Amino acid sequence: MDAFGALADPTRRELLDLLSRGERTAGELGSVFPSVSQPGLSRHLRVLREAGLVRARRQSRHRIYSLRSEGLAPVDFWISKYRGFWETELDALESFLDAQGRAGARRPTRRGTRDR
């Protein structure tokens, strides 16, 4: 499975979010998902490993998982094609909101009303 397929599942995305904050053992990751069985969590972690998004290392009796940021490169590359679009859209929104703010500042207030 590729990175896009691995990221399609919300549990796997949440696992990546947790690992973006630092390494965790499988047990620590499992405690965040009480409704996911241990075999289910193992399958999610295996998919993430096979997609190149996480790595696992043994430390004593534990498996320590960490994020492989280079595994997200294909996703970043794909998203980069749309960054220009979003920047243009956000610039247009900012201009619109600025214009609305200026228009609102010129509106007269009714006498006898209080700001709430």
matplotlib code that plots the C-alpha trace (Angstrom):
import matplotlib.pyplot as plt

x = [0.0, 1.2, 1.2, -2.2, -3.8, -2.3, -3.5, -7.1, -7.9, -8.6, -7.0, -3.8, -3.8, -4.2, -1.4, 0.8, -0.3, 0.8, 4.1, 4.7, 5.1, 7.7, 8.5, 6.0, 5.8, 3.0, 1.5, 1.4, -0.2, -2.7, -3.8, -5.0, -7.3, -9.2, -11.8, -9.2, -8.0, -4.3, -4.3, -6.2, -3.6, -0.8, -2.4, -2.6, 1.0, 2.1, 0.3, 2.1, 5.5, 4.9, 3.9, 7.2, 5.5, 6.8, 9.7, 9.9, 12.8, 13.2, 14.2, 14.2, 10.8, 9.2, 8.7, 9.3, 7.6, 8.7, 7.6, 9.5, 8.9, 10.5, 7.6, 5.3, 7.3, 4.9, 2.0, 3.8, 4.7, 1.1, -0.2, 2.4, 0.6, -2.4, -0.6, -0.6, -4.4, -4.9, -2.6, -4.6, -7.9, -6.7, -5.4, -8.8, -10.6, -8.3, -9.0, -12.7, -12.6, -10.5, -13.0, -15.9, -14.1, -13.6, -17.3, -18.4, -16.3, -18.2, -21.7, -23.4, -24.7, -28.3, -28.7, -29.7, -28.2, -25.3, -22.5, -22.9]
y = [0.0, 3.5, 6.6, 7.7, 4.4, 4.3, 7.9, 7.1, 5.6, 8.0, 5.8, 5.6, 9.4, 9.8, 7.4, 9.6, 12.7, 11.0, 10.0, 13.5, 14.5, 11.8, 8.1, 5.8, 2.2, 0.0, -0.1, 3.7, 3.9, 1.2, 3.0, 6.0, 3.7, 1.6, 0.5, -0.9, -4.4, -5.2, -7.2, -4.3, -1.8, -4.1, -4.2, -0.4, -0.1, -2.7, -0.7, 2.4, 0.6, -0.9, 2.5, 3.9, 6.3, 4.9, 2.8, 0.3, -0.7, -3.2, -2.0, -4.8, -6.4, -3.3, -2.0, 1.7, 3.5, 6.7, 8.8, 8.7, 12.2, 11.1, 8.8, 11.8, 13.2, 11.8, 13.4, 16.7, 16.7, 16.1, 18.8, 21.3, 21.4, 23.0, 25.4, 28.2, 27.8, 28.0, 31.0, 32.8, 31.9, 33.0, 36.3, 36.9, 36.1, 38.4, 41.2, 40.6, 40.6, 43.8, 45.5, 44.3, 45.6, 49.0, 49.1, 48.1, 50.9, 53.5, 52.3, 54.8, 53.4, 54.0, 56.5, 55.0, 51.6, 50.3, 48.0, 44.6]
z = [0.0, -0.8, 1.5, 0.1, 0.8, 4.3, 5.0, 3.9, 7.3, 10.2, 12.8, 10.9, 10.5, 14.2, 14.8, 12.6, 14.5, 17.8, 16.3, 15.0, 18.7, 19.4, 19.6, 21.3, 22.2, 20.7, 24.2, 24.4, 21.0, 21.9, 25.1, 23.0, 21.0, 23.6, 21.0, 18.7, 19.5, 19.8, 16.5, 14.8, 16.0, 14.8, 11.4, 11.3, 12.3, 9.7, 7.0, 8.1, 8.1, 4.7, 3.3, 4.6, 7.0, 10.3, 11.4, 14.3, 16.4, 19.2, 22.6, 25.1, 24.9, 23.3, 19.8, 19.6, 16.7, 15.1, 12.2, 8.9, 7.5, 4.2, 3.7, 3.4, 0.5, -2.2, -0.3, 0.0, -3.7, -4.6, -2.3, -3.6, -6.9, -5.1, -2.8, -5.4, -5.7, -2.0, -1.6, -4.3, -2.7, 0.7, -0.6, -2.2, 1.0, 3.0, 0.5, 0.8, 4.6, 4.7, 2.4, 4.6, 7.6, 6.0, 4.9, 8.4, 10.0, 7.8, 8.8, 11.0, 14.3, 15.5, 18.3, 21.6, 21.0, 23.0, 21.9, 23.4]

ax = plt.figure().add_subplot(projection="3d")
ax.plot(x, y, z, "-o")
ax.set_aspect("equal")
plt.show()
